[in-house]
Amino acid sequence: MKGIGASPGIVIGRALIKKETEIKIEKEYLKNNAQEADRLERAISSAKKELEEILKNAQEKMTKDEAKIFEAHILMLEDPEVFGQVREMIETENVNAEWALQETTQKFLNIFNSMDDEYIKERAADLRDVRDRIFRNLLGIEQYDLTKLDKEVIIVAKDLTPSDTAQMDKNKVLGFVTELGGKTSHSAIMARTLGIPAIVGVNNITQMVNNEDLIIFDGDEGLIYINPEDTLLQEYLRKKEEYQYFKVKLQDLVGKESKTKDGFKVELSANIGTPKDVEEILRNDGEGIGLYRTEFLYMDRDSLPSEEEQFEAYKVVAERLQGKPVVIRTLDIGGDKELSYLELPEEMNPFLGYRAIRLCLDRQEIFRTQLKALLRASAYGNIKIMFPMISSMEELLQAKKILQECEGELREKKIAFNENMEVGMMIEIPAAAIISDLLAKEVDFFSIGTNDLIQYTMAVDRGNQMLASLYTQFHPALLRLIKKVIDNGHQAGIWVGMCGEVAGDPKMIPVLIGMGLDEFSMSPGAILKARWIINNLEKKELEEHLEALINMATSADVEKYIDEKIVVSAKF
């Protein structure tokens, strides 16, 4: 069986099925709505006490950033917009608390789930977790306790909430497999933080496994075997031993250069969303930040962040990196990432809509505030500005003109900034890739955003599970576009990086090295493994495979060629 590898590691152990108690809610009309309102308040109070205990435990096992998920859950319980509507429904319609809770939260969940942004969808997961906790307290349902396991197990479940993952006993839970979820779900992120191997998105796994079944799974590849034959079991016992050795050896690469055996040096950077993520970069010996997603500064609030607030967020990251490059992407919001206080229009195709640089060029007051904050912060470190979703020369020149005007304002006020700061753009639209020879003359660098470039090249919604097989980094068209961008960038004398998921893909790293990619930006935890791969490659050998790869007819042919002809040294 195959799923999505969410947290690395090879696991061998016995299954424990986490059964879900089905919660059925029926509508009831009650005469005493005051009593029903009191039931709701008691349930919320109990839920809050439980979450405070979970938060305390999480703070002991996780980074402050991950533990803050439960602070957010506690704040959600106090949200007047959601629970104020639940209380109002009980009072005005005389319905039972369970029904009011279900109807109100479902309305919000429908809004969250209609959006394509993964970050927003995780807010839906948070709300479901909080709602179900209140349901259990209202109905007196005992929660499945993963803190009191008496033996080592592999958890098999339909889904796991952040609360479930945070409460797992690392000494007893060898790993987990779920039917739902993706690489960016809270449970997957927490599993990586806690070092618990995990696979998500495995259809009907709870129906195919019984308690005590022997399971083998590979959290890198997403492969699962149920009750394997002895030959396969012995093979994976050997692989597990090799994997543990590999993890230890990766630490030897801290402080080493990221370069191939024949001397081609690259930069291994990290993607981050908040200043708190910097600690993970430093822990994994990242050589800089290749993508700082600034939109998180604009979310979970009711007004735009001020220039001063943004300046402080950018400044602290620049200072912590101590001269290492910090590539900061200007605001990529709109369309699929809705902000209530901006009153953005509803769109049929949000990924093709009013977002990113398009919104910023239209709403210049928002753009100028951010640019001035970025310029001021550039005096405190090696900040580089990057414009997202550029599709034409006109957009790039207009964005640069506004930046130059902001620089002029700061000069007049005698406010310091880096006069030689590099300015680049993302290549995530095929149109930009095709005219990259022209665009390269106007910027200091390109950063290829493969998540969107794949989506736009293949005309595939990357959030649509029915089309998942079409969303692939191995499509020959994508390889041709990437090579074209790298070649055009180098011909113009600028460096070319990549900040999409492809940059950290062990199969694609050798191909990108062969193409001459200068900078790879990925999740912090993938950096040392990428360095190990690169240190074991020879660029000249890889260059010889490029013509064959870009002339393949199908994605399957490309992947097969990589597997068979290009040695990916990190396979163990």
Secondary structure as GFF3:
##gff-version 3
##sequence-region A 1 572
A	DSSP	beta_strand	4	7	.	.	.	ID=ss1
A	DSSP	beta_strand	10	18	.	.	.	ID=ss2
A	DSSP	alpha_helix	33	61	.	.	.	ID=ss3
A	DSSP	alpha_helix	64	77	.	.	.	ID=ss4
A	DSSP	alpha_helix	80	93	.	.	.	ID=ss5
A	DSSP	alpha_helix	97	113	.	.	.	ID=ss6
A	DSSP	alpha_helix	118	139	.	.	.	ID=ss7
A	DSSP	beta_strand	153	157	.	.	.	ID=ss8
A	DSSP	alpha_helix	162	167	.	.	.	ID=ss9
A	DSSP	beta_strand	173	178	.	.	.	ID=ss10
A	DSSP	alpha_helix	186	194	.	.	.	ID=ss11
A	DSSP	beta_strand	198	200	.	.	.	ID=ss12
A	DSSP	alpha_helix	205	208	.	.	.	ID=ss13
A	DSSP	beta_strand	214	218	.	.	.	ID=ss14
A	DSSP	beta_strand	223	226	.	.	.	ID=ss15
A	DSSP	alpha_helix	230	250	.	.	.	ID=ss16
A	DSSP	three_ten_helix	251	253	.	.	.	ID=ss17
A	DSSP	beta_strand	267	272	.	.	.	ID=ss18
A	DSSP	three_ten_helix	275	277	.	.	.	ID=ss19
A	DSSP	alpha_helix	278	283	.	.	.	ID=ss20
A	DSSP	beta_strand	289	293	.	.	.	ID=ss21
A	DSSP	three_ten_helix	294	297	.	.	.	ID=ss22
A	DSSP	alpha_helix	307	320	.	.	.	ID=ss23
A	DSSP	beta_strand	325	329	.	.	.	ID=ss24
A	DSSP	three_ten_helix	340	342	.	.	.	ID=ss25
A	DSSP	three_ten_helix	350	352	.	.	.	ID=ss26
A	DSSP	alpha_helix	356	362	.	.	.	ID=ss27
A	DSSP	alpha_helix	364	377	.	.	.	ID=ss28
A	DSSP	three_ten_helix	378	380	.	.	.	ID=ss29
A	DSSP	beta_strand	382	387	.	.	.	ID=ss30
A	DSSP	alpha_helix	393	412	.	.	.	ID=ss31
A	DSSP	beta_strand	423	427	.	.	.	ID=ss32
A	DSSP	alpha_helix	430	434	.	.	.	ID=ss33
A	DSSP	alpha_helix	436	439	.	.	.	ID=ss34
A	DSSP	three_ten_helix	440	442	.	.	.	ID=ss35
A	DSSP	beta_strand	445	448	.	.	.	ID=ss36
A	DSSP	alpha_helix	450	458	.	.	.	ID=ss37
A	DSSP	three_ten_helix	465	470	.	.	.	ID=ss38
A	DSSP	alpha_helix	476	491	.	.	.	ID=ss39
A	DSSP	beta_strand	495	498	.	.	.	ID=ss40
A	DSSP	three_ten_helix	501	504	.	.	.	ID=ss41
A	DSSP	alpha_helix	508	515	.	.	.	ID=ss42
A	DSSP	beta_strand	519	522	.	.	.	ID=ss43
A	DSSP	three_ten_helix	524	526	.	.	.	ID=ss44
A	DSSP	alpha_helix	527	535	.	.	.	ID=ss45
A	DSSP	alpha_helix	539	543	.	.	.	ID=ss46
A	DSSP	alpha_helix	546	550	.	.	.	ID=ss47
A	DSSP	alpha_helix	555	565	.	.	.	ID=ss48
###
